[in-house]
Amino acid sequence: MSERLTAAIEELAAAIADLALSRAAPMKEPSELLSVEEVTRRMGVGRTAVYGLISAGHLRSVRVGRRRLVAARAITDYISAREVDS
């Protein structure tokens, strides 16, 4: 076989291996992102309380453009961290 053909076959084999690896490990679904208003309804607290939790670092959030969004998982984590056994 010519060197060019061998190189092309090796490149093809590497591409197939990469594709197989990418399909073997599916990407995680993104978390449901909630607006601050949606968080207030779910948690039963006001906007000031939600922004206070975010600024204190107790409730994780992301900024998308001008919006502040909270992952539904962040609410669950916040509540779980504060649960007390009775």
Secondary structure, 3 states (H helix, E strand, C coil): CCHHHHHHHHHHHHHHHHHHHHHHCCCCCCCCEEEHHHHHHHHCCCHHHHHHHHHCCCCCCEEECCEEEEEHHHHHHHHHHHCCCC
